[in-house]
């Protein structure tokens, strides 16, 4: 059997029906459900405390007008966080390794922040394209460069998340394959690669959490420029 390391990134299908939507919605079951009680159990209390802490950190650079985005940004981060972490489990599929999904999240939200700025403060939003005190000869070039950097933001958001998660999954699969292959031949080397695999798994858990936070944090910074 030919081993293809990229098969893990193919969307699972059942009777020809893609199951990517199910894999996106399933992590929502791990979030605490609304309740009328103040305290339910320790797990729910920890989850609510983490959600509150995350929301507070995301809203720090924003003024009161930006606080309207708190529910959207926090929900997006919790969705990305649970998808990334559950994708590290064996025999699971990680939707955030698909560039199409990440772009579908990044582009509309980036466009919403841009349109918000153009509607509320068009002069200030367009002023970001030309720094103050620019020499007259450099004005056309700087406007072109700033416009390009502005339009490439959603692509950078999607590619960053996709590349980091894809690279981590490939490394884990490569090292785990090497560990199994070397076990009957070189047990000592196999033990060493197992330790490396454990360290890499811990690193990937951190990367999964950091990338979810960075994705939403950059969106909040883009929003800060436009409100």
Buried (B, 14 or more C-beta within 10 A) or exposed (E): EEEEEEEBBEBEEEEEEEBBEEBBEBBEEEBBEEEEEEEEEEEBEEBBEEBEEBBEBBBEEBEEEBEEBBEEBBBBBBBBBBBBBBBBEEEEBBBBBBBEBBBEBBBEBBEBBBEBBBEEBEEEBEEBBBEEEEEEEEEEEBBEEBEEEBEEBBBEBBBBBBBBBBEBBBBBBBBBEBBEEBBEEEEEEBEEBBEBBEEBBEEBBEBBBBBBBBBBBBBBEBBBBBB
